[in-house]
Amino acid sequence: MADVRFTNSHGSRVFVAYMRLDHDCGFCGDPWDVRGWVVLDPGETETRPNDTGNRWFYYYAEGEDGSVWAGPFPAEVRQARFDKCACLGVLQGGVNPYHEVGMRQLDLDRFGGVTFT
């Protein structure tokens, strides 16, 4: 399956977090990897690999102007760049730097990516 495409057709910069199937995360019972952030300037497109060829990809995005693209699928993100297995809790100095957001589901059998408008 091809890479997943993220395109910014929105009027301001967009920050994208995504979740993908990653069997290396299966050791903890939930084989999903959550990554962020893809930074897209207006008019920019970036791709990310779908190494497993899985049909489902999940994403959450925030625009610099306050726009949010969210859905019902929970995942943890943080402000700084990150890459973590969805099942792992993370404490730094006794505090969890992550917060939960809702991701949207992307069916890669129907769409090759997302365009933020």
C-alpha positions, 0 to 999 in steps of 0.5 A, spaced: 500 500 500 502 506 498 504 512 503 499 516 506 498 523 504 497 529 508 495 536 504 494 543 507 489 547 503 487 551 509 489 558 510 494 557 516 499 552 518 497 545 520 500 540 525 498 533 524 499 527 529 497 520 526 496 513 529 498 507 524 499 499 525 506 497 528 507 490 530 513 492 534 508 495 539 504 489 539 508 487 545 504 491 550 497 488 547 496 494 542 499 494 536 498 502 534 504 507 534 502 514 535 506 520 532 507 527 531 507 532 529 507 533 521 508 541 520 504 543 514 505 550 511 499 552 507 499 549 500 504 543 502 503 536 502 507 531 506 507 523 506 508 518 511 509 510 510 504 505 511 509 500 512 504 494 514 499 496 508 494 496 513 487 499 511 486 504 517 490 510 519 488 515 524 489 522 524 488 529 529 490 536 526 490 543 529 491 549 525 495 555 528 488 559 527 485 554 532 482 550 527 481 542 529 480 536 525 478 531 531 474 524 531 472 519 536 478 515 536 482 516 543 490 517 542 495 521 547 499 526 544 503 532 547 506 539 544 513 536 543 514 531 537 513 524 539 513 517 537 510 512 542 506 506 542 499 507 544 499 502 550 505 505 553 504 510 559 509 515 560 511 519 566 516 525 566 518 527 573 512 524 575 507 527 570 504 525 564 506 530 558 501 527 554 493 529 553 488 525 550 485 527 543 480 524 538 482 522 532 479 521 525 479 514 521 482 514 514 480 508 510 486 507 505 482 503 501 478 509 499 482 515 500 490 516 499 490 521 504 487 527 507 486 534 505 485 540 510 481 545 508 
